[in-house]
């Protein structure tokens, strides 16, 4: 599974935050994006832990981008939101992930792995700034 709701919400919140010069509160963001506050807070905390966002506590607290949108890859956002490496197919990242435990004789893993490599490369080259421009 490549994209989940966490991935979608992370991207939407990053776009929203890119439009703000001051920290945005989770409650305000959840209302603007129509997303569960608790789910959004968890995603934003993951992004902050990974240095993508900066969080501020207090009356004027909230979240803000930690760096320029040009330096934030989509792959980094997705992996931070999901808290795992993004996989196109269940076994595509590593033969050890083979759900059937037959990786040594698998005829399709090389193709899945090649697709995974291309997706990883593609997501690494697209930045938040690229998405904002569209």
Secondary structure, 3 states (H helix, E strand, C coil): CCCCHHHHHHHHHHHHHHCCCCCECHHHHHHHHCCCHHHHHHHHHHHHHCCCEEEECCCCCEEEECCCHHHCEHHHHHHHHHCCCCCCCCCCCCHHHCCCCCHHHCCCHHHHHHHHHHHHHHHHHCEHHHHHHC
